[in-house]
Structure formats: C-alpha cells, structure tokens
C-alpha cells in the first residue's frame, strides 16, 4: 500500500517536469493505480478542459476518506490553461491542476491543488462518462 502511495505522489509531482509540449501546454495523463504507471498521455484540448472545469464548478463536498488513493482504479491528470478561479462555500482559490480519481468501487472524485500546493479532495456532480469518451478511455465497470 505504501508503495502505491509513493508511486502515485511521484506521478503527481514530477511528471509535469517531463510533460511539457513545445507550446507550453501540458498533456493529459492517465495513471493506472493497479499497474502503478502512466498508461496513456493525450494532448490537452479546450473540450476536455471545459469538462473538467465543469466538475470544479459543481463541487458538492469534501471527500472524507482518510486515504484518498484507492488500491484499484485510475486517475486522469489535467492541467488547466488558463487557471480557473473556483468560488464556492468550500473553496476560493485558483486551480491549475486537477486529478479526477476513478476508484474501482466508489464514485469519482477530484484531487485539487490549491494555493500553496495544498491538496484537497472533493466530491462533485458531473457525468464522467463524457470525459472518458473524449479521452477514448474505458470506464471501470461497477
């Protein structure tokens, strides 16, 4: 379990250094938690960023599990260009990076870096199947 947490945080913090394209736009990464590796890198697009921004605008609460990294599932990391200012009951911050977590047995949730690299996890309303379709990535059967 600790190995997965360490590998996941390496994915979170060091992959931006390796992932910049010629135009300065970050790619989207899909990380398979079970395999402990990035399984797909996809160029970002306005449509995908719009979908993820919609999740930020529809935050419903704090994700309350002690360990937000599941044993099985996948994560999609999206850099927002330009950054988005989120104003809600739970947050008022500028967000540059969002990770949409897809645990195998639970509903998807957001991992958001706010302000001084504070990591906060949120529940949200939104249809993640549209995002997965745009990324041409299969969802987890529940």
C-alpha positions, -999 to 999 in steps of 0.1 A, spaced: 0 0 0 28 24 9 45 17 -24 14 27 -43 11 60 -24 48 68 -31 45 60 -68 13 80 -70 28 111 -55 58 108 -78 32 108 -106 17 139 -92 47 160 -86 74 150 -111 56 142 -143 49 179 -151 86 184 -155 87 157 -182 54 165 -199 56 200 -214 50 202 -251 66 227 -275 37 252 -269 39 251 -232 6 232 -229 6 202 -206 -6 168 -218 -33 149 -200 -20 118 -182 -40 86 -173 -24 68 -144 -34 31 -138 -32 27 -100 -30 -11 -102 -2 -11 -127 15 19 -109 23 37 -142 11 62 -167 -7 42 -193 -16 70 -217 -6 105 -225 -30 126 -245 -27 162 -258 -50 186 -239 -79 203 -256 -104 230 -248 -133 205 -248 -116 183 -222 -106 213 -201 -142 226 -202 -155 192 -190 -131 192 -160 -138 229 -152 -175 219 -150 -166 195 -123 -149 222 -104 -180 245 -106 -201 216 -93 -182 206 -61 -207 192 -36 -185 185 -6 -152 174 8 -141 138 0 -140 124 35 -119 92 33 -87 92 52 -66 77 24 -79 91 -9 -57 69 -31 -76 37 -38 -59 3 -43 -75 -2 -77 -87 22 -104 -72 50 -124 -66 88 -123 -67 114 -150 -45 145 -145 -55 176 -163 -37 210 -163 -60 240 -168 -49 267 -191 -56 294 -181 -60 285 -144 -96 286 -131 -108 306 -101 -132 285 -80 -156 303 -58 -178 282 -36 -188 275 0 -158 251 3 -132 269 -17 -120 302 -31 -88 295 -50 -71 294 -83 -67 259 -97 -41 250 -123 -41 212 -119 -69 187 -113 -68 150 -109 -100 131 -115 -98 99 -95 -118 68 -105 -117 43 -77 -129 9 -87 -156 7 -61 -165 43 -54 -178 73 -72 -152 95 -89 -138 125 -70 -114 154 -76 -79 159 -62 -72 196 -65 -41 216 -58 -50 250 -43 -29 279 -34 5 269 -20 3 233 -33 -24 223 -7 -40 191 -18 -78 189 -12 -102 162 -24 -138 170 -34 -169 152 -43 -187 167 -74 -217 164 -96 -209 156 -133 -210 130 -160 -176 115 -161 -186 92 -190 -184 122 -213 -148 129 -202 -139 92 -207 -155 92 -241 -135 123 -252 -103 107 -239 -113 74 -256 -106 56 -223 -129 29 -209 -145 33 -175 -144 8 -147 -175 -15 -146 -192 -12 -113 
